[in-house]
Each structure stands twice: as C-alpha cells, then as structure tokens.
Amino acid sequence: MTLYDGKKGGSYEVSGVYVEESITRRLQALGLNDGTKITILNRKKKGALIIQVRGTRLALGQHISSGIEVKEETVHD
C-alpha cells in the first residue's frame, strides 16, 4: 500500500520510495528510508499528509505520499 492510503493515527514502515530521484534524495536526507517508522498525524483536504518521522513532522503532498510504499507496523508483544 502507499502512504497516501494510510489512515490518520496509523503507524507504518517504509518499504520503498518511488518518486523522482531528486525528491527521493531529499526524503532520504530527512531520514525517510526503507525500514523507517512513520506515523500519520493528520490528513488535509487537498490530499496533503502531516507525518512524523524520527521525531520530526513533515508535510507531504499527494504526489509524493502516493510514491512511498509502506506496510502496516506490526505490534510485537
């Protein structure tokens, strides 16, 4: 699934970033790499997502969040 398909309050793990190379490099510089844990904090009307990554909040537009593959984070007991 893509990050854009995620639900508000959901926790996910990045499994791949498939956007333009320059955007991918910028996201990686911000700490958004494969295996990174992400929480969706809010969803705006025009499709933007507010996410939390490694203690930092980021706003991503629909184009970028649709290009980030994630899997739901599993809870370990």
mmJSON file of the N, C-alpha and C atoms, coordinates in Angstrom:
{"data_MODEL":{"atom_site":{
"group_PDB":["ATOM","ATOM","ATOM","ATOM","ATOM","ATOM","ATOM","ATOM","ATOM","ATOM","ATOM","ATOM","ATOM","ATOM","ATOM","ATOM","ATOM","ATOM","ATOM","ATOM","ATOM","ATOM","ATOM","ATOM","ATOM","ATOM","ATOM","ATOM","ATOM","ATOM","ATOM","ATOM","ATOM","ATOM","ATOM","ATOM","ATOM","ATOM","ATOM","ATOM","ATOM","ATOM","ATOM","ATOM","ATOM","ATOM","ATOM","ATOM","ATOM","ATOM","ATOM","ATOM","ATOM","ATOM","ATOM","ATOM","ATOM","ATOM","ATOM","ATOM","ATOM","ATOM","ATOM","ATOM","ATOM","ATOM","ATOM","ATOM","ATOM","ATOM","ATOM","ATOM","ATOM","ATOM","ATOM","ATOM","ATOM","ATOM","ATOM","ATOM","ATOM","ATOM","ATOM","ATOM","ATOM","ATOM","ATOM","ATOM","ATOM","ATOM","ATOM","ATOM","ATOM","ATOM","ATOM","ATOM","ATOM","ATOM","ATOM","ATOM","ATOM","ATOM","ATOM","ATOM","ATOM","ATOM","ATOM","ATOM","ATOM","ATOM","ATOM","ATOM","ATOM","ATOM","ATOM","ATOM","ATOM","ATOM","ATOM","ATOM","ATOM","ATOM","ATOM","ATOM","ATOM","ATOM","ATOM","ATOM","ATOM","ATOM","ATOM","ATOM","ATOM","ATOM","ATOM","ATOM","ATOM","ATOM","ATOM","ATOM","ATOM","ATOM","ATOM","ATOM","ATOM","ATOM","ATOM","ATOM","ATOM","ATOM","ATOM","ATOM","ATOM","ATOM","ATOM","ATOM","ATOM","ATOM","ATOM","ATOM","ATOM","ATOM","ATOM","ATOM","ATOM","ATOM","ATOM","ATOM","ATOM","ATOM","ATOM","ATOM","ATOM","ATOM","ATOM","ATOM","ATOM","ATOM","ATOM","ATOM","ATOM","ATOM","ATOM","ATOM","ATOM","ATOM","ATOM","ATOM","ATOM","ATOM","ATOM","ATOM","ATOM","ATOM","ATOM","ATOM","ATOM","ATOM","ATOM","ATOM","ATOM","ATOM","ATOM","ATOM","ATOM","ATOM","ATOM","ATOM","ATOM","ATOM","ATOM","ATOM","ATOM","ATOM","ATOM","ATOM","ATOM","ATOM","ATOM","ATOM","ATOM","ATOM","ATOM","ATOM","ATOM","ATOM","ATOM","ATOM","ATOM","ATOM","ATOM"],
"id":[1,2,3,4,5,6,7,8,9,10,11,12,13,14,15,16,17,18,19,20,21,22,23,24,25,26,27,28,29,30,31,32,33,34,35,36,37,38,39,40,41,42,43,44,45,46,47,48,49,50,51,52,53,54,55,56,57,58,59,60,61,62,63,64,65,66,67,68,69,70,71,72,73,74,75,76,77,78,79,80,81,82,83,84,85,86,87,88,89,90,91,92,93,94,95,96,97,98,99,100,101,102,103,104,105,106,107,108,109,110,111,112,113,114,115,116,117,118,119,120,121,122,123,124,125,126,127,128,129,130,131,132,133,134,135,136,137,138,139,140,141,142,143,144,145,146,147,148,149,150,151,152,153,154,155,156,157,158,159,160,161,162,163,164,165,166,167,168,169,170,171,172,173,174,175,176,177,178,179,180,181,182,183,184,185,186,187,188,189,190,191,192,193,194,195,196,197,198,199,200,201,202,203,204,205,206,207,208,209,210,211,212,213,214,215,216,217,218,219,220,221,222,223,224,225,226,227,228,229,230,231],
"type_symbol":["N","C","C","N","C","C","N","C","C","N","C","C","N","C","C","N","C","C","N","C","C","N","C","C","N","C","C","N","C","C","N","C","C","N","C","C","N","C","C","N","C","C","N","C","C","N","C","C","N","C","C","N","C","C","N","C","C","N","C","C","N","C","C","N","C","C","N","C","C","N","C","C","N","C","C","N","C","C","N","C","C","N","C","C","N","C","C","N","C","C","N","C","C","N","C","C","N","C","C","N","C","C","N","C","C","N","C","C","N","C","C","N","C","C","N","C","C","N","C","C","N","C","C","N","C","C","N","C","C","N","C","C","N","C","C","N","C","C","N","C","C","N","C","C","N","C","C","N","C","C","N","C","C","N","C","C","N","C","C","N","C","C","N","C","C","N","C","C","N","C","C","N","C","C","N","C","C","N","C","C","N","C","C","N","C","C","N","C","C","N","C","C","N","C","C","N","C","C","N","C","C","N","C","C","N","C","C","N","C","C","N","C","C","N","C","C","N","C","C","N","C","C","N","C","C","N","C","C","N","C","C"],
"label_atom_id":["N","CA","C","N","CA","C","N","CA","C","N","CA","C","N","CA","C","N","CA","C","N","CA","C","N","CA","C","N","CA","C","N","CA","C","N","CA","C","N","CA","C","N","CA","C","N","CA","C","N","CA","C","N","CA","C","N","CA","C","N","CA","C","N","CA","C","N","CA","C","N","CA","C","N","CA","C","N","CA","C","N","CA","C","N","CA","C","N","CA","C","N","CA","C","N","CA","C","N","CA","C","N","CA","C","N","CA","C","N","CA","C","N","CA","C","N","CA","C","N","CA","C","N","CA","C","N","CA","C","N","CA","C","N","CA","C","N","CA","C","N","CA","C","N","CA","C","N","CA","C","N","CA","C","N","CA","C","N","CA","C","N","CA","C","N","CA","C","N","CA","C","N","CA","C","N","CA","C","N","CA","C","N","CA","C","N","CA","C","N","CA","C","N","CA","C","N","CA","C","N","CA","C","N","CA","C","N","CA","C","N","CA","C","N","CA","C","N","CA","C","N","CA","C","N","CA","C","N","CA","C","N","CA","C","N","CA","C","N","CA","C","N","CA","C","N","CA","C","N","CA","C","N","CA","C","N","CA","C","N","CA","C","N","CA","C","N","CA","C"],
"label_alt_id":[null,null,null,null,null,null,null,null,null,null,null,null,null,null,null,null,null,null,null,null,null,null,null,null,null,null,null,null,null,null,null,null,null,null,null,null,null,null,null,null,null,null,null,null,null,null,null,null,null,null,null,null,null,null,null,null,null,null,null,null,null,null,null,null,null,null,null,null,null,null,null,null,null,null,null,null,null,null,null,null,null,null,null,null,null,null,null,null,null,null,null,null,null,null,null,null,null,null,null,null,null,null,null,null,null,null,null,null,null,null,null,null,null,null,null,null,null,null,null,null,null,null,null,null,null,null,null,null,null,null,null,null,null,null,null,null,null,null,null,null,null,null,null,null,null,null,null,null,null,null,null,null,null,null,null,null,null,null,null,null,null,null,null,null,null,null,null,null,null,null,null,null,null,null,null,null,null,null,null,null,null,null,null,null,null,null,null,null,null,null,null,null,null,null,null,null,null,null,null,null,null,null,null,null,null,null,null,null,null,null,null,null,null,null,null,null,null,null,null,null,null,null,null,null,null,null,null,null,null,null,null],
"label_comp_id":["MET","MET","MET","THR","THR","THR","LEU","LEU","LEU","TYR","TYR","TYR","ASP","ASP","ASP","GLY","GLY","GLY","LYS","LYS","LYS","LYS","LYS","LYS","GLY","GLY","GLY","GLY","GLY","GLY","SER","SER","SER","TYR","TYR","TYR","GLU","GLU","GLU","VAL","VAL","VAL","SER","SER","SER","GLY","GLY","GLY","VAL","VAL","VAL","TYR","TYR","TYR","VAL","VAL","VAL","GLU","GLU","GLU","GLU","GLU","GLU","SER","SER","SER","ILE","ILE","ILE","THR","THR","THR","ARG","ARG","ARG","ARG","ARG","ARG","LEU","LEU","LEU","GLN","GLN","GLN","ALA","ALA","ALA","LEU","LEU","LEU","GLY","GLY","GLY","LEU","LEU","LEU","ASN","ASN","ASN","ASP","ASP","ASP","GLY","GLY","GLY","THR","THR","THR","LYS","LYS","LYS","ILE","ILE","ILE","THR","THR","THR","ILE","ILE","ILE","LEU","LEU","LEU","ASN","ASN","ASN","ARG","ARG","ARG","LYS","LYS","LYS","LYS","LYS","LYS","LYS","LYS","LYS","GLY","GLY","GLY","ALA","ALA","ALA","LEU","LEU","LEU","ILE","ILE","ILE","ILE","ILE","ILE","GLN","GLN","GLN","VAL","VAL","VAL","ARG","ARG","ARG","GLY","GLY","GLY","THR","THR","THR","ARG","ARG","ARG","LEU","LEU","LEU","ALA","ALA","ALA","LEU","LEU","LEU","GLY","GLY","GLY","GLN","GLN","GLN","HIS","HIS","HIS","ILE","ILE","ILE","SER","SER","SER","SER","SER","SER","GLY","GLY","GLY","ILE","ILE","ILE","GLU","GLU","GLU","VAL","VAL","VAL","LYS","LYS","LYS","GLU","GLU","GLU","GLU","GLU","GLU","THR","THR","THR","VAL","VAL","VAL","HIS","HIS","HIS","ASP","ASP","ASP"],
"label_asym_id":["A","A","A","A","A","A","A","A","A","A","A","A","A","A","A","A","A","A","A","A","A","A","A","A","A","A","A","A","A","A","A","A","A","A","A","A","A","A","A","A","A","A","A","A","A","A","A","A","A","A","A","A","A","A","A","A","A","A","A","A","A","A","A","A","A","A","A","A","A","A","A","A","A","A","A","A","A","A","A","A","A","A","A","A","A","A","A","A","A","A","A","A","A","A","A","A","A","A","A","A","A","A","A","A","A","A","A","A","A","A","A","A","A","A","A","A","A","A","A","A","A","A","A","A","A","A","A","A","A","A","A","A","A","A","A","A","A","A","A","A","A","A","A","A","A","A","A","A","A","A","A","A","A","A","A","A","A","A","A","A","A","A","A","A","A","A","A","A","A","A","A","A","A","A","A","A","A","A","A","A","A","A","A","A","A","A","A","A","A","A","A","A","A","A","A","A","A","A","A","A","A","A","A","A","A","A","A","A","A","A","A","A","A","A","A","A","A","A","A","A","A","A","A","A","A","A","A","A","A","A","A"],
"label_entity_id":["1","1","1","1","1","1","1","1","1","1","1","1","1","1","1","1","1","1","1","1","1","1","1","1","1","1","1","1","1","1","1","1","1","1","1","1","1","1","1","1","1","1","1","1","1","1","1","1","1","1","1","1","1","1","1","1","1","1","1","1","1","1","1","1","1","1","1","1","1","1","1","1","1","1","1","1","1","1","1","1","1","1","1","1","1","1","1","1","1","1","1","1","1","1","1","1","1","1","1","1","1","1","1","1","1","1","1","1","1","1","1","1","1","1","1","1","1","1","1","1","1","1","1","1","1","1","1","1","1","1","1","1","1","1","1","1","1","1","1","1","1","1","1","1","1","1","1","1","1","1","1","1","1","1","1","1","1","1","1","1","1","1","1","1","1","1","1","1","1","1","1","1","1","1","1","1","1","1","1","1","1","1","1","1","1","1","1","1","1","1","1","1","1","1","1","1","1","1","1","1","1","1","1","1","1","1","1","1","1","1","1","1","1","1","1","1","1","1","1","1","1","1","1","1","1","1","1","1","1","1","1"],
"label_seq_id":[1,1,1,2,2,2,3,3,3,4,4,4,5,5,5,6,6,6,7,7,7,8,8,8,9,9,9,10,10,10,11,11,11,12,12,12,13,13,13,14,14,14,15,15,15,16,16,16,17,17,17,18,18,18,19,19,19,20,20,20,21,21,21,22,22,22,23,23,23,24,24,24,25,25,25,26,26,26,27,27,27,28,28,28,29,29,29,30,30,30,31,31,31,32,32,32,33,33,33,34,34,34,35,35,35,36,36,36,37,37,37,38,38,38,39,39,39,40,40,40,41,41,41,42,42,42,43,43,43,44,44,44,45,45,45,46,46,46,47,47,47,48,48,48,49,49,49,50,50,50,51,51,51,52,52,52,53,53,53,54,54,54,55,55,55,56,56,56,57,57,57,58,58,58,59,59,59,60,60,60,61,61,61,62,62,62,63,63,63,64,64,64,65,65,65,66,66,66,67,67,67,68,68,68,69,69,69,70,70,70,71,71,71,72,72,72,73,73,73,74,74,74,75,75,75,76,76,76,77,77,77],
"pdbx_PDB_ins_code":[null,null,null,null,null,null,null,null,null,null,null,null,null,null,null,null,null,null,null,null,null,null,null,null,null,null,null,null,null,null,null,null,null,null,null,null,null,null,null,null,null,null,null,null,null,null,null,null,null,null,null,null,null,null,null,null,null,null,null,null,null,null,null,null,null,null,null,null,null,null,null,null,null,null,null,null,null,null,null,null,null,null,null,null,null,null,null,null,null,null,null,null,null,null,null,null,null,null,null,null,null,null,null,null,null,null,null,null,null,null,null,null,null,null,null,null,null,null,null,null,null,null,null,null,null,null,null,null,null,null,null,null,null,null,null,null,null,null,null,null,null,null,null,null,null,null,null,null,null,null,null,null,null,null,null,null,null,null,null,null,null,null,null,null,null,null,null,null,null,null,null,null,null,null,null,null,null,null,null,null,null,null,null,null,null,null,null,null,null,null,null,null,null,null,null,null,null,null,null,null,null,null,null,null,null,null,null,null,null,null,null,null,null,null,null,null,null,null,null,null,null,null,null,null,null,null,null,null,null,null,null],
"Cartn_x":[0.842,0.0,0.884,0.307,1.077,0.79,1.675,1.487,0.185,-0.146,-1.373,-2.616,-2.556,-3.688,-3.804,-2.795,-2.784,-3.853,-4.114,-5.14,-4.509,-5.221,-4.778,-4.573,-3.43,-3.109,-2.413,-2.329,-1.703,-0.189,0.428,1.889,2.293,3.285,3.701,5.216,5.7,7.133,7.357,8.317,8.605,9.213,8.665,9.233,9.807,9.595,10.176,9.724,10.619,10.301,10.429,9.317,9.282,8.79,9.59,9.306,10.563,10.541,11.687,12.952,14.078,15.33,15.693,15.469,15.81,14.938,13.676,12.777,13.172,13.502,13.933,15.158,16.137,17.348,17.001,16.097,15.712,15.005,14.113,13.412,14.398,15.373,16.381,17.216,17.516,18.271,17.473,16.151,15.284,15.051,15.64,15.532,14.454,13.871,12.796,13.385,13.849,14.492,13.699,14.073,13.446,13.618,12.535,12.57,12.236,12.135,11.818,10.365,10.143,8.789,8.166,6.898,6.171,4.822,4.39,3.036,2.325,1.102,0.309,-0.407,-0.079,-0.663,-1.957,-2.014,-3.192,-3.286,-4.475,-4.739,-5.488,-4.931,-5.546,-6.508,-7.376,-8.429,-7.911,-6.822,-6.324,-5.4,-5.359,-4.577,-3.231,-2.841,-1.557,-1.641,-0.514,-0.428,0.594,0.291,1.264,1.726,3.032,3.551,4.644,4.914,6.024,7.054,8.293,9.405,10.574,11.015,12.167,12.064,10.894,10.705,10.464,10.417,10.203,8.886,8.16,6.92,7.214,6.619,6.773,5.401,5.254,4.04,4.395,3.638,3.876,2.616,2.779,1.648,1.23,0.103,-0.445,0.512,1.142,2.061,3.183,3.785,4.899,4.404,3.34,2.866,2.339,1.897,1.447,2.626,3.825,5.007,5.824,5.304,6.01,5.248,5.889,5.276,5.527,4.468,4.581,3.87,4.206,3.447,3.062,1.924,1.477,2.469,2.731,3.669,2.988,3.67,3.114,3.525,2.62,2.89,3.462,4.634,5.276,4.98,4.619,4.332,5.595],
"Cartn_y":[-1.181,0.0,1.24,2.359,3.608,4.374,5.285,6.125,6.914,7.337,8.106,7.307,5.979,5.122,4.905,5.332,5.115,5.925,5.519,6.167,7.087,8.15,9.087,8.325,8.543,7.857,6.516,6.07,4.778,4.85,3.731,3.618,2.658,3.062,2.302,2.229,1.306,1.168,1.321,2.163,2.413,1.156,0.747,-0.409,-0.009,1.246,1.71,3.121,3.89,5.258,5.311,5.609,5.572,6.9,7.941,9.261,9.713,10.915,11.42,11.338,11.107,10.89,12.044,13.274,14.426,14.455,14.1,14.061,12.901,11.763,10.603,10.95,11.626,12.015,12.954,13.883,14.834,14.109,13.188,12.425,11.583,10.992,10.192,11.071,12.291,13.224,13.602,13.567,13.869,12.638,11.5,10.294,9.335,9.556,8.694,7.639,6.535,5.448,4.164,3.127,1.819,1.394,0.911,0.464,1.542,2.796,3.898,3.802,4.072,4.078,5.456,5.467,6.71,6.648,7.779,7.901,9.019,8.749,9.787,10.58,11.87,12.727,13.381,13.755,14.467,14.317,14.525,14.451,15.731,16.494,17.753,17.538,18.51,18.388,18.155,18.813,18.707,17.513,16.585,15.373,15.362,16.48,16.524,15.722,15.125,14.385,15.049,15.083,15.509,14.22,13.951,12.714,13.02,12.042,12.164,11.108,11.564,10.693,11.025,10.068,10.259,11.541,11.805,12.964,14.279,14.257,15.465,15.368,16.457,16.494,16.964,16.269,16.642,16.713,17.631,17.697,17.2,16.227,15.664,15.805,16.238,16.328,14.944,14.891,13.628,12.93,13.694,13.104,12.33,12.928,12.284,11.13,11.345,10.275,9.079,9.293,8.181,7.37,7.933,7.246,6.567,6.573,5.934,4.675,3.529,2.247,1.983,1.564,1.267,-0.041,-0.575,-1.706,-1.345,-1.87,-1.557,-2.112,-1.305,-1.733,-2.781,-3.876,-4.936,-4.699,-5.015,-4.825,-6.113,-6.007,-7.188,-7.208,-8.369,-8.495,-8.753],
"Cartn_z":[0.0,0.0,0.0,-0.376,-0.365,0.915,1.23,2.412,2.296,1.086,0.865,1.271,1.153,1.521,3.028,3.779,5.226,5.938,7.172,7.987,9.026,9.355,10.388,11.694,12.326,13.57,13.353,12.102,11.803,11.825,12.182,12.174,11.064,10.298,9.12,9.046,8.223,7.97,6.47,6.1,4.686,4.057,2.912,2.211,0.85,0.434,-0.822,-1.145,-1.784,-2.199,-3.713,-4.392,-5.858,-6.434,-6.24,-6.814,-7.558,-8.098,-8.839,-7.982,-8.644,-7.92,-6.988,-7.418,-6.575,-5.313,-5.451,-4.293,-3.38,-3.975,-3.186,-2.346,-2.958,-2.214,-1.065,-1.304,-0.246,0.897,0.563,1.602,2.409,1.727,2.43,3.353,2.919,3.759,5.01,4.893,6.039,6.917,6.534,7.342,6.912,5.761,5.278,4.34,4.925,4.183,4.381,3.646,3.847,5.302,5.894,7.287,8.297,7.865,8.773,9.227,10.508,11.068,10.863,10.433,10.162,10.864,11.412,11.963,11.212,10.767,10.097,11.177,11.276,12.304,11.843,10.569,10.069,8.558,8.059,6.619,6.245,5.313,4.898,3.738,3.498,2.479,1.071,0.7,-0.676,-0.882,0.078,-0.09,0.617,1.225,1.929,3.23,3.598,4.853,5.756,7.046,8.044,8.716,8.623,9.195,10.211,11.063,11.999,11.639,11.439,11.086,12.001,12.787,13.68,14.5,15.053,15.91,15.183,13.854,13.06,12.305,12.238,11.461,10.047,9.078,7.677,7.035,6.082,5.27,3.884,3.406,2.076,1.235,-0.001,-0.916,-1.404,-2.066,-2.557,-3.526,-4.411,-5.398,-4.709,-3.698,-3.006,-2.14,-1.366,-0.482,-1.265,-2.492,-3.337,-3.875,-3.832,-4.327,-3.236,-2.006,-0.894,-0.498,-0.71,-0.343,1.141,1.834,3.268,3.58,4.74,5.263,6.694,7.132,8.484,9.488,10.494,11.509,12.384,12.593,13.425,14.877,15.759,17.195,17.755,18.362,18.966,20.454,20.976,22.422,23.211],
"occupancy":[1.0,1.0,1.0,1.0,1.0,1.0,1.0,1.0,1.0,1.0,1.0,1.0,1.0,1.0,1.0,1.0,1.0,1.0,1.0,1.0,1.0,1.0,1.0,1.0,1.0,1.0,1.0,1.0,1.0,1.0,1.0,1.0,1.0,1.0,1.0,1.0,1.0,1.0,1.0,1.0,1.0,1.0,1.0,1.0,1.0,1.0,1.0,1.0,1.0,1.0,1.0,1.0,1.0,1.0,1.0,1.0,1.0,1.0,1.0,1.0,1.0,1.0,1.0,1.0,1.0,1.0,1.0,1.0,1.0,1.0,1.0,1.0,1.0,1.0,1.0,1.0,1.0,1.0,1.0,1.0,1.0,1.0,1.0,1.0,1.0,1.0,1.0,1.0,1.0,1.0,1.0,1.0,1.0,1.0,1.0,1.0,1.0,1.0,1.0,1.0,1.0,1.0,1.0,1.0,1.0,1.0,1.0,1.0,1.0,1.0,1.0,1.0,1.0,1.0,1.0,1.0,1.0,1.0,1.0,1.0,1.0,1.0,1.0,1.0,1.0,1.0,1.0,1.0,1.0,1.0,1.0,1.0,1.0,1.0,1.0,1.0,1.0,1.0,1.0,1.0,1.0,1.0,1.0,1.0,1.0,1.0,1.0,1.0,1.0,1.0,1.0,1.0,1.0,1.0,1.0,1.0,1.0,1.0,1.0,1.0,1.0,1.0,1.0,1.0,1.0,1.0,1.0,1.0,1.0,1.0,1.0,1.0,1.0,1.0,1.0,1.0,1.0,1.0,1.0,1.0,1.0,1.0,1.0,1.0,1.0,1.0,1.0,1.0,1.0,1.0,1.0,1.0,1.0,1.0,1.0,1.0,1.0,1.0,1.0,1.0,1.0,1.0,1.0,1.0,1.0,1.0,1.0,1.0,1.0,1.0,1.0,1.0,1.0,1.0,1.0,1.0,1.0,1.0,1.0,1.0,1.0,1.0,1.0,1.0,1.0,1.0,1.0,1.0,1.0,1.0,1.0],
"B_iso_or_equiv":[0.0,0.0,0.0,0.0,0.0,0.0,0.0,0.0,0.0,0.0,0.0,0.0,0.0,0.0,0.0,0.0,0.0,0.0,0.0,0.0,0.0,0.0,0.0,0.0,0.0,0.0,0.0,0.0,0.0,0.0,0.0,0.0,0.0,0.0,0.0,0.0,0.0,0.0,0.0,0.0,0.0,0.0,0.0,0.0,0.0,0.0,0.0,0.0,0.0,0.0,0.0,0.0,0.0,0.0,0.0,0.0,0.0,0.0,0.0,0.0,0.0,0.0,0.0,0.0,0.0,0.0,0.0,0.0,0.0,0.0,0.0,0.0,0.0,0.0,0.0,0.0,0.0,0.0,0.0,0.0,0.0,0.0,0.0,0.0,0.0,0.0,0.0,0.0,0.0,0.0,0.0,0.0,0.0,0.0,0.0,0.0,0.0,0.0,0.0,0.0,0.0,0.0,0.0,0.0,0.0,0.0,0.0,0.0,0.0,0.0,0.0,0.0,0.0,0.0,0.0,0.0,0.0,0.0,0.0,0.0,0.0,0.0,0.0,0.0,0.0,0.0,0.0,0.0,0.0,0.0,0.0,0.0,0.0,0.0,0.0,0.0,0.0,0.0,0.0,0.0,0.0,0.0,0.0,0.0,0.0,0.0,0.0,0.0,0.0,0.0,0.0,0.0,0.0,0.0,0.0,0.0,0.0,0.0,0.0,0.0,0.0,0.0,0.0,0.0,0.0,0.0,0.0,0.0,0.0,0.0,0.0,0.0,0.0,0.0,0.0,0.0,0.0,0.0,0.0,0.0,0.0,0.0,0.0,0.0,0.0,0.0,0.0,0.0,0.0,0.0,0.0,0.0,0.0,0.0,0.0,0.0,0.0,0.0,0.0,0.0,0.0,0.0,0.0,0.0,0.0,0.0,0.0,0.0,0.0,0.0,0.0,0.0,0.0,0.0,0.0,0.0,0.0,0.0,0.0,0.0,0.0,0.0,0.0,0.0,0.0,0.0,0.0,0.0,0.0,0.0,0.0],
"pdbx_formal_charge":[null,null,null,null,null,null,null,null,null,null,null,null,null,null,null,null,null,null,null,null,null,null,null,null,null,null,null,null,null,null,null,null,null,null,null,null,null,null,null,null,null,null,null,null,null,null,null,null,null,null,null,null,null,null,null,null,null,null,null,null,null,null,null,null,null,null,null,null,null,null,null,null,null,null,null,null,null,null,null,null,null,null,null,null,null,null,null,null,null,null,null,null,null,null,null,null,null,null,null,null,null,null,null,null,null,null,null,null,null,null,null,null,null,null,null,null,null,null,null,null,null,null,null,null,null,null,null,null,null,null,null,null,null,null,null,null,null,null,null,null,null,null,null,null,null,null,null,null,null,null,null,null,null,null,null,null,null,null,null,null,null,null,null,null,null,null,null,null,null,null,null,null,null,null,null,null,null,null,null,null,null,null,null,null,null,null,null,null,null,null,null,null,null,null,null,null,null,null,null,null,null,null,null,null,null,null,null,null,null,null,null,null,null,null,null,null,null,null,null,null,null,null,null,null,null,null,null,null,null,null,null],
"auth_seq_id":[1,1,1,2,2,2,3,3,3,4,4,4,5,5,5,6,6,6,7,7,7,8,8,8,9,9,9,10,10,10,11,11,11,12,12,12,13,13,13,14,14,14,15,15,15,16,16,16,17,17,17,18,18,18,19,19,19,20,20,20,21,21,21,22,22,22,23,23,23,24,24,24,25,25,25,26,26,26,27,27,27,28,28,28,29,29,29,30,30,30,31,31,31,32,32,32,33,33,33,34,34,34,35,35,35,36,36,36,37,37,37,38,38,38,39,39,39,40,40,40,41,41,41,42,42,42,43,43,43,44,44,44,45,45,45,46,46,46,47,47,47,48,48,48,49,49,49,50,50,50,51,51,51,52,52,52,53,53,53,54,54,54,55,55,55,56,56,56,57,57,57,58,58,58,59,59,59,60,60,60,61,61,61,62,62,62,63,63,63,64,64,64,65,65,65,66,66,66,67,67,67,68,68,68,69,69,69,70,70,70,71,71,71,72,72,72,73,73,73,74,74,74,75,75,75,76,76,76,77,77,77],
"auth_comp_id":["MET","MET","MET","THR","THR","THR","LEU","LEU","LEU","TYR","TYR","TYR","ASP","ASP","ASP","GLY","GLY","GLY","LYS","LYS","LYS","LYS","LYS","LYS","GLY","GLY","GLY","GLY","GLY","GLY","SER","SER","SER","TYR","TYR","TYR","GLU","GLU","GLU","VAL","VAL","VAL","SER","SER","SER","GLY","GLY","GLY","VAL","VAL","VAL","TYR","TYR","TYR","VAL","VAL","VAL","GLU","GLU","GLU","GLU","GLU","GLU","SER","SER","SER","ILE","ILE","ILE","THR","THR","THR","ARG","ARG","ARG","ARG","ARG","ARG","LEU","LEU","LEU","GLN","GLN","GLN","ALA","ALA","ALA","LEU","LEU","LEU","GLY","GLY","GLY","LEU","LEU","LEU","ASN","ASN","ASN","ASP","ASP","ASP","GLY","GLY","GLY","THR","THR","THR","LYS","LYS","LYS","ILE","ILE","ILE","THR","THR","THR","ILE","ILE","ILE","LEU","LEU","LEU","ASN","ASN","ASN","ARG","ARG","ARG","LYS","LYS","LYS","LYS","LYS","LYS","LYS","LYS","LYS","GLY","GLY","GLY","ALA","ALA","ALA","LEU","LEU","LEU","ILE","ILE","ILE","ILE","ILE","ILE","GLN","GLN","GLN","VAL","VAL","VAL","ARG","ARG","ARG","GLY","GLY","GLY","THR","THR","THR","ARG","ARG","ARG","LEU","LEU","LEU","ALA","ALA","ALA","LEU","LEU","LEU","GLY","GLY","GLY","GLN","GLN","GLN","HIS","HIS","HIS","ILE","ILE","ILE","SER","SER","SER","SER","SER","SER","GLY","GLY","GLY","ILE","ILE","ILE","GLU","GLU","GLU","VAL","VAL","VAL","LYS","LYS","LYS","GLU","GLU","GLU","GLU","GLU","GLU","THR","THR","THR","VAL","VAL","VAL","HIS","HIS","HIS","ASP","ASP","ASP"],
"auth_asym_id":["A","A","A","A","A","A","A","A","A","A","A","A","A","A","A","A","A","A","A","A","A","A","A","A","A","A","A","A","A","A","A","A","A","A","A","A","A","A","A","A","A","A","A","A","A","A","A","A","A","A","A","A","A","A","A","A","A","A","A","A","A","A","A","A","A","A","A","A","A","A","A","A","A","A","A","A","A","A","A","A","A","A","A","A","A","A","A","A","A","A","A","A","A","A","A","A","A","A","A","A","A","A","A","A","A","A","A","A","A","A","A","A","A","A","A","A","A","A","A","A","A","A","A","A","A","A","A","A","A","A","A","A","A","A","A","A","A","A","A","A","A","A","A","A","A","A","A","A","A","A","A","A","A","A","A","A","A","A","A","A","A","A","A","A","A","A","A","A","A","A","A","A","A","A","A","A","A","A","A","A","A","A","A","A","A","A","A","A","A","A","A","A","A","A","A","A","A","A","A","A","A","A","A","A","A","A","A","A","A","A","A","A","A","A","A","A","A","A","A","A","A","A","A","A","A","A","A","A","A","A","A"],
"auth_atom_id":["N","CA","C","N","CA","C","N","CA","C","N","CA","C","N","CA","C","N","CA","C","N","CA","C","N","CA","C","N","CA","C","N","CA","C","N","CA","C","N","CA","C","N","CA","C","N","CA","C","N","CA","C","N","CA","C","N","CA","C","N","CA","C","N","CA","C","N","CA","C","N","CA","C","N","CA","C","N","CA","C","N","CA","C","N","CA","C","N","CA","C","N","CA","C","N","CA","C","N","CA","C","N","CA","C","N","CA","C","N","CA","C","N","CA","C","N","CA","C","N","CA","C","N","CA","C","N","CA","C","N","CA","C","N","CA","C","N","CA","C","N","CA","C","N","CA","C","N","CA","C","N","CA","C","N","CA","C","N","CA","C","N","CA","C","N","CA","C","N","CA","C","N","CA","C","N","CA","C","N","CA","C","N","CA","C","N","CA","C","N","CA","C","N","CA","C","N","CA","C","N","CA","C","N","CA","C","N","CA","C","N","CA","C","N","CA","C","N","CA","C","N","CA","C","N","CA","C","N","CA","C","N","CA","C","N","CA","C","N","CA","C","N","CA","C","N","CA","C","N","CA","C","N","CA","C","N","CA","C","N","CA","C","N","CA","C","N","CA","C"],
"pdbx_PDB_model_num":[1,1,1,1,1,1,1,1,1,1,1,1,1,1,1,1,1,1,1,1,1,1,1,1,1,1,1,1,1,1,1,1,1,1,1,1,1,1,1,1,1,1,1,1,1,1,1,1,1,1,1,1,1,1,1,1,1,1,1,1,1,1,1,1,1,1,1,1,1,1,1,1,1,1,1,1,1,1,1,1,1,1,1,1,1,1,1,1,1,1,1,1,1,1,1,1,1,1,1,1,1,1,1,1,1,1,1,1,1,1,1,1,1,1,1,1,1,1,1,1,1,1,1,1,1,1,1,1,1,1,1,1,1,1,1,1,1,1,1,1,1,1,1,1,1,1,1,1,1,1,1,1,1,1,1,1,1,1,1,1,1,1,1,1,1,1,1,1,1,1,1,1,1,1,1,1,1,1,1,1,1,1,1,1,1,1,1,1,1,1,1,1,1,1,1,1,1,1,1,1,1,1,1,1,1,1,1,1,1,1,1,1,1,1,1,1,1,1,1,1,1,1,1,1,1,1,1,1,1,1,1]
}}}
